[in-house]
Amino acid sequence: MMVHAPCGRIEGQVRDGCAEFLGIPYAAAPYPDHAFAPPRPLRPFDGVLQAVAYGATAAHPNVAQDLFPDPVVAGPNPLNLNVYAPADTGGHHPVVVWLHGGGFFSGGNASPWYTGESFARDGIVLVVPNYRLAAEGFMILDDGVANRALLDITMALRWVHDNIEAFGGDPSNVTVAGQSAGATATLTLSGCPAARGLFRRLAVMSAGTPLLASLPRTETLSEDFAALLGTPRTRAALTSVPVRKRLELETAWLPKEVLPPAAEVDERARRVRRDSLRWQPTLDGDVVTASPYDALAEPGAIDSLMIGTTVEEWNFILGTVEPAPSVQASRQGFANLGLTGEDLEDYMRALETDNPGHALAQALSDRTFRTPARGVADGAAAAGISTYAYQFAWPTPLFGAAHCTDLPFVFDHLDAPGAADLLGPDAPRHLATALHGALVRFARDGDPGWTAYGTETRQVMVFDDEMREVPDALSRTPRELRRA
């Protein structure tokens, strides 16, 4: 299938009614000489671009992914995007730009969990860009700009604005959506002047705090990274360091195994919040000029916001491991969160558990995901932005309603590779229909299908075996939600 876009002629393929265009470059190749430079524009293609295979992913550690598949594809230009559209590209369909997760150190658009045939089936054009990760995306240089990853995303949005009509998309009806790190990036775009006017709505799924790093924190991190590499903080010096060496250091900085051996459970409990994100968006005053809290407190900043989390985000870290961490180690984890031993006891009572690790995992979920989501929703609703909040509460057999367990439902991909390993064999298809349908409706109309969130009633849609609205659900325990 051929399209004629302003960027050039692009040949894709049609699968089951979905027109699929893979690996379309939206900026010039950053490797090998421009890995730490801002993204550079491309000239229109000569000839026909064959967009039938995934493009390169951003360089990142090839770490095992316990939650979802994360292929690493080598190549000089990771600044590419995939487009999935209804096969009849003559329409004027809403557009969703999906920003992948991965903690800002991994992830990419080659994951089989991010294909868009379900969106195309439902009349949505899905665009999935890559963006640079870790130091390449966020390191502060002595002779460069910050937040290069956000500049990548902004250039991808500009490409969508200029070219998506050729694929049947409506450039005036763009929703940016993302999960985990992708959700944090989605929110951060609200405070990026260069991205203004390139999207109407934001759909934010499991954005973790801190949403932004302070400039001094990223400066210190950047100094440490350069010192460990033994190089100045300049574009030329960092580019001269082999990618392999940079990735070895990135890997050494990662937290230990996501599911630690039994002997390490107490250590993991004690260091809760100490292994926070290293690289992430920074409030630099140039690329990012306002925090999401401040940006979305401005009336008219966006048309509408959909925001939510899973109810047990960190359950896979500590809530389900055996043996459980000790009370003493869990008390230290609570102290790292600014909480007390009495708070630990309160959580254990509220959760009706004798497992302190379960309580610690829930406290971490609340402090770093659920409470911040409530704060963003409060601010946006107070500013008059149409705001819709949700909680994903369906408990998987292994981890409960943990981080990433909602992704196959969002994409209506319960049969995606690896999904059954995470969800078990009996994941409810009606829940996938409901959650995916909510994002489709939000992208089309700005209303996912439930009562808008207000600062007094705080109505929240709970996605479980049965869907229902629950007041102030972002402040309730998982047990309370499942009984509501």
C-alpha positions in Angstrom: 0.0 0.0 0.0 1.4 3.4 -1.0 0.8 6.8 0.5 2.0 10.1 -0.8 2.9 12.3 2.2 4.7 15.7 2.3 7.8 13.8 3.6 7.7 11.5 0.5 6.2 8.3 -0.9 5.9 5.5 1.6 5.1 1.8 0.9 3.5 -0.1 3.7 1.4 -3.3 4.0 -2.2 -4.2 4.9 -2.9 -6.8 7.5 -6.5 -7.7 8.5 -7.8 -4.3 7.5 -5.0 -2.3 9.2 -2.6 -0.3 7.0 0.8 -0.7 8.7 3.8 1.5 8.1 6.9 0.7 10.1 10.2 2.4 10.8 9.4 5.8 9.1 12.2 8.2 10.1 11.0 11.6 11.4 14.4 13.1 12.0 18.0 12.6 10.7 20.0 9.7 12.1 21.7 10.5 15.4 24.3 7.7 15.2 27.2 7.7 15.0 28.0 11.5 15.2 25.0 13.2 16.7 23.9 11.0 19.6 24.0 14.0 22.0 22.7 16.7 19.6 19.2 18.0 19.3 17.2 16.1 16.6 17.8 17.4 13.1 15.1 17.7 10.4 15.0 15.4 7.4 14.6 16.3 3.8 11.7 14.6 1.9 12.6 11.1 0.8 13.8 10.3 -2.7 12.1 7.4 -4.4 9.9 5.2 -2.2 10.5 4.4 1.4 9.8 0.7 2.2 8.1 0.8 5.6 7.6 -2.9 6.1 10.0 -3.7 8.9 10.7 -2.2 12.3 13.3 0.5 12.4 16.1 0.8 15.0 15.4 1.3 18.6 17.2 3.8 20.7 20.4 2.4 22.2 19.7 0.9 25.6 20.8 -1.9 27.8 19.6 -5.3 26.7 18.0 -6.1 30.0 15.6 -8.9 30.6 12.0 -7.7 30.7 9.9 -9.5 33.2 6.8 -7.4 32.4 6.6 -7.0 28.6 8.7 -7.8 25.5 11.4 -5.2 24.7 13.3 -6.1 21.5 16.5 -4.1 20.8 16.9 -3.4 17.1 20.3 -2.1 16.0 20.7 0.7 13.4 21.8 4.2 12.9 18.4 5.9 13.2 16.2 5.1 16.1 14.3 8.4 15.5 11.5 6.6 13.6 7.9 5.9 14.1 5.2 3.3 13.2 1.8 4.3 11.8 -1.2 2.0 12.0 -4.3 3.3 10.2 -7.6 2.0 8.8 -6.9 0.5 5.4 -9.1 3.1 3.8 -6.8 6.0 4.4 -9.2 8.4 2.8 -10.9 9.2 6.2 -10.2 12.0 8.6 -9.6 9.9 11.8 -8.6 10.9 15.3 -4.9 10.3 16.0 -3.3 8.7 19.1 0.5 9.2 19.5 1.6 6.5 22.0 4.8 7.1 24.1 6.3 3.8 25.3 7.4 3.1 28.8 10.6 1.6 30.1 11.9 3.9 32.9 13.6 6.2 30.3 16.4 3.6 30.0 14.6 0.9 27.9 11.7 0.3 25.6 10.9 1.0 22.0 8.2 0.8 19.3 9.3 -2.7 18.1 7.5 -4.3 21.1 4.7 -6.5 19.9 2.5 -5.1 22.7 2.4 -1.7 20.8 0.9 -2.7 17.5 -2.1 -0.7 16.4 -4.5 -3.0 14.6 -7.2 -2.7 17.3 -7.0 1.1 17.1 -7.3 1.0 13.2 -10.2 -1.4 13.6 -12.0 1.2 15.7 -11.3 4.2 13.4 -8.1 5.6 15.1 -4.7 6.2 13.6 -2.0 5.1 16.0 1.5 6.5 15.8 4.3 5.0 18.0 7.6 6.9 17.9 10.9 6.1 19.5 12.8 8.7 21.4 16.3 8.7 22.8 16.8 7.2 26.3 19.0 7.6 29.4 22.0 9.8 29.0 21.5 10.4 25.3 18.0 11.7 26.1 18.5 13.6 29.3 22.1 14.3 30.3 23.0 17.9 30.8 26.0 18.9 28.7 28.4 21.9 28.9 27.7 22.7 25.2 24.2 21.4 24.5 20.5 21.5 25.3 18.7 19.5 27.9 15.8 17.1 27.4 16.8 15.9 24.0 14.3 13.0 24.3 11.4 15.6 24.6 12.8 17.4 21.6 12.6 14.1 19.8 9.0 13.6 20.8 8.2 17.1 19.8 9.7 16.6 16.4 7.7 13.4 16.0 4.5 15.4 16.9 5.5 17.9 14.2 5.9 15.1 11.7 2.4 13.9 12.6 1.0 17.5 12.2 2.6 17.8 8.8 2.1 14.2 7.4 -0.6 12.3 9.1 -3.4 13.5 6.8 -1.9 11.3 4.1 -2.5 8.3 6.3 -6.1 9.2 7.0 -5.5 11.0 10.2 -6.8 14.4 11.4 -3.9 16.6 12.4 -6.2 18.8 14.4 -7.4 15.9 16.6 -4.3 14.5 18.2 -4.2 12.8 21.6 -0.8 12.0 23.2 -1.0 8.9 25.4 1.6 6.9 27.3 2.2 4.5 30.1 4.9 4.6 32.9 7.9 6.6 31.6 5.8 7.4 28.5 3.1 8.8 30.8 5.6 11.0 32.5 6.8 12.3 29.1 3.2 12.8 28.1 2.5 15.0 31.1 5.7 16.8 30.7 4.7 17.9 27.2 2.2 20.2 28.8 5.1 22.4 30.0 7.1 22.3 26.7 6.5 25.5 24.7 7.7 23.9 21.5 5.0 21.2 21.7 2.1 23.6 22.1 -0.5 23.4 19.4 0.6 19.9 18.4 -2.0 18.0 20.5 -5.4 18.5 22.1 -5.6 15.8 24.7 -3.4 13.8 27.1 -4.1 10.2 28.2 -1.8 9.4 31.2 -1.4 5.9 32.5 0.8 5.2 35.5 3.0 8.3 35.5 5.4 7.9 38.5 7.0 10.6 40.6 9.0 12.6 40.6 7.5 13.8 37.4 10.4 16.1 36.8 13.9 16.2 38.1 15.4 19.5 39.3 18.2 21.0 37.2 20.7 20.6 40.1 19.9 16.9 40.4 20.4 16.2 36.7 23.5 18.3 36.7 25.0 16.2 39.5 24.0 13.0 37.8 25.5 14.2 34.5 28.8 15.1 36.3 28.9 11.7 37.9 28.2 9.9 34.6 30.9 11.8 32.7 33.4 11.2 35.5 32.8 7.5 35.4 33.3 7.5 31.7 36.4 9.6 32.1 35.3 12.3 29.6 34.3 15.9 29.6 30.6 16.8 29.3 30.7 17.9 25.7 28.9 16.5 22.6 32.1 15.6 20.9 33.7 13.9 23.9 30.6 11.9 24.8 30.0 10.9 21.2 33.6 9.6 20.9 32.9 7.1 23.7 31.8 3.8 22.2 28.1 3.1 22.7 29.0 -0.3 24.2 30.9 1.4 27.0 28.1 3.9 27.8 25.6 1.1 27.9 27.8 -0.9 30.2 27.7 2.0 32.7 24.0 2.4 32.2 23.5 -1.3 33.0 25.7 -1.0 36.1 23.5 1.8 37.3 20.2 -0.2 37.0 18.5 -1.6 40.1 19.1 -5.3 40.6 16.7 -7.9 39.4 13.1 -6.8 39.3 12.2 -10.0 41.2 15.0 -10.5 43.7 16.1 -13.8 45.1 14.8 -14.6 48.6 18.0 -13.6 50.2 17.8 -10.0 48.8 14.2 -9.3 49.8 15.0 -7.4 53.0 17.7 -5.4 51.1 15.1 -4.4 48.5 12.7 -3.3 51.2 15.3 -1.2 52.9 16.3 0.6 49.7 12.7 1.5 48.6 12.8 4.9 46.8 16.6 4.9 46.7 16.6 3.3 43.3 14.4 6.0 41.9 14.7 6.9 38.2 18.1 8.2 37.3 17.5 9.8 33.9 14.2 11.6 33.4 12.8 14.9 32.2 14.3 18.0 33.9 12.8 21.4 34.6 15.5 23.2 32.7 13.7 26.5 32.0 14.2 26.2 28.2 12.8 23.0 26.8 10.6 22.4 29.9 9.5 25.7 31.4 6.7 24.5 33.8 5.9 21.4 35.8 2.8 19.4 34.8 1.1 20.6 38.0 1.6 24.2 37.0 1.1 23.8 33.3 -2.2 22.0 33.7 -3.4 24.5 36.3 -3.8 27.0 33.4 -7.3 27.1 31.9 -7.2 26.0 28.3 -3.8 24.3 28.5 -5.4 21.3 26.8 -8.9 20.3 25.9 -9.2 17.3 28.1 -7.2 14.9 30.3 -7.6 11.2 31.1 -5.4 10.1 34.0 -5.1 7.0 36.1 -3.0 4.1 37.5 -3.3 0.5 38.4 -4.2 0.1 42.1 -1.2 -2.0 43.1 1.5 -0.6 40.9 4.5 -1.9 42.8 3.0 -5.2 43.9 5.4 -7.2 41.7 8.4 -5.7 43.5 7.6 -6.6 47.1 3.9 -7.5 47.5 4.0 -11.0 46.2 7.6 -12.2 46.8 8.4 -15.1 49.2 9.6 -15.1 51.8 8.1 -11.7 52.7 10.5 -9.0 53.9 10.9 -8.5 57.6 9.0 -5.9 59.6 12.3 -4.2 60.4 13.3 -3.9 56.7 9.8 -2.7 55.8 9.9 -0.1 58.5 13.1 1.3 56.8 11.2 1.3 53.5 8.4 3.2 55.1 10.9 5.7 56.6 12.3 6.2 53.1 8.8 7.3 52.0 8.5 9.7 54.9 6.2 7.4 56.8 6.4 5.7 60.2 6.1 2.3 61.8 2.6 3.3 62.8 1.8 3.9 59.2 3.1 0.4 58.4 0.7 -1.0 60.9 -2.2 1.1 59.6 -1.5 -0.2 56.0 -1.4 -3.8 57.2 -4.8 -3.4 58.9 -6.4 -1.6 56.0 -5.1 -4.3 53.6 -6.0 -7.1 56.0 -2.6 -8.6 55.6 0.1 -9.9 57.9 2.7 -9.4 55.1 4.7 -6.1 55.7 6.0 -6.3 52.1 2.5 -6.1 50.8 1.9 -3.0 52.9 5.2 -1.5 51.7 4.4 -2.2 48.1 1.0 -0.5 48.5 2.5 2.5 50.3 5.0 2.9 47.4 2.1 2.6 44.9 0.1 5.3 46.7 3.0 7.7 47.3 4.6 7.5 43.8 1.6 6.9 41.5 -1.9 7.2 42.9 -1.6 10.3 45.1 0.3 12.3 42.4 -2.4 11.3 39.8 -5.0 12.6 42.2 -3.0 15.9 42.5 -2.8 16.4 38.8 -6.5 15.6 38.3 -7.4 18.1 41.0 -5.4 20.8 39.4 -6.6 20.2 35.9 -10.2 20.0 37.0 -9.9 23.2 39.1 -8.6 24.9 35.9 -11.8 23.9 34.0 -10.0 21.2 31.9 -12.4 18.3 31.2 -10.7 15.6 33.4 -11.5 11.9 33.6 -9.8 9.7 36.2 -9.7 5.9 36.4 -8.3 3.0 38.4 -7.3 -0.4 36.9 -8.2 -2.9 39.7 -8.4 -6.3 38.0 -6.1 -8.6 40.0 -3.8 -10.8 37.9 -3.1 -14.2 39.5 0.6 -13.5 40.1 0.9 -9.8 40.9 -2.6 -8.4 41.4 -3.3 -5.1 39.6 0.4 -4.3 39.2 2.4 -2.0 36.9 2.0 -2.9 33.2 -0.8 -5.4 33.8 -3.2 -2.9 32.1 -1.3 -2.6 28.9 -2.7 -5.6 27.0 -6.2 -4.3 28.0 -5.5 -0.8 26.7 -4.4 -2.2 23.4 -7.0 -5.0 23.3 -4.1 -7.4 22.9 -4.8 -10.2 25.3 -3.2 -12.6 22.8 0.0 -10.6 22.4 3.3 -12.5 23.0 4.0 -12.8 26.8 0.6 -11.4 27.8 -0.7 -14.7 29.2 2.4 -15.1 31.3 1.6 -11.9 33.0 -2.2 -12.0 33.1 -2.8 -15.8 33.4 -5.0 -17.7 31.0 -8.4 -16.2 31.9 -8.0 -12.5 31.4 -11.5 -11.0 30.9 -12.0 -10.0 27.3 -14.9 -7.7 28.2 -12.4 -5.7 30.3 -10.1 -5.2 27.3 -13.1 -4.1 25.3 -14.0 -1.6 28.0 -10.6 -0.1 28.7 -9.5 0.0 25.0 -12.9 1.5 24.1 -12.5 4.2 26.7 -9.3 5.4 25.1 -10.8 5.2 21.7 -13.8 7.4 22.8 -11.5 9.8 24.5 -9.4 10.2 21.4 -12.5 10.7 19.3 -14.6 12.9 21.5 -12.6 13.9 24.6 -15.0 11.9 26.8 -14.1 8.3 27.6 -17.7 7.5 28.8 -18.0 8.3 32.5 -18.6 11.2 34.8 -16.0 14.0 34.6 -13.7 14.3 37.7 -14.5 17.3 39.9 -12.7 18.6 42.9 -15.7 17.9 45.2 -17.0 14.5 44.1 -13.8 13.1 42.5 -15.7 10.5 40.5 -13.3 7.8 39.2 -14.1 4.9 36.9 -12.8 1.6 38.3 -12.0 -1.1 35.7 -12.4 -4.6 37.1 -14.6 -7.6 36.3 -17.4 -5.1 36.6 -16.9 -1.4 35.7 -18.3 1.2 38.1 -17.8 4.7 39.2 -16.4 5.2 42.8 -16.0 8.6 44.5 -12.4 9.4 45.4 -11.2 6.0 44.3 -7.6 7.2 44.0 -7.5 7.5 47.8 -9.1 4.1 48.6 -7.3 0.8 49.2 -7.5 -2.0 46.7 -9.8 -3.9 49.1 -12.1 -1.0 49.5 -12.3 -0.6 45.7 -13.1 -4.2 45.1 -15.8 -4.0 47.7 -17.3 -0.8 46.5 
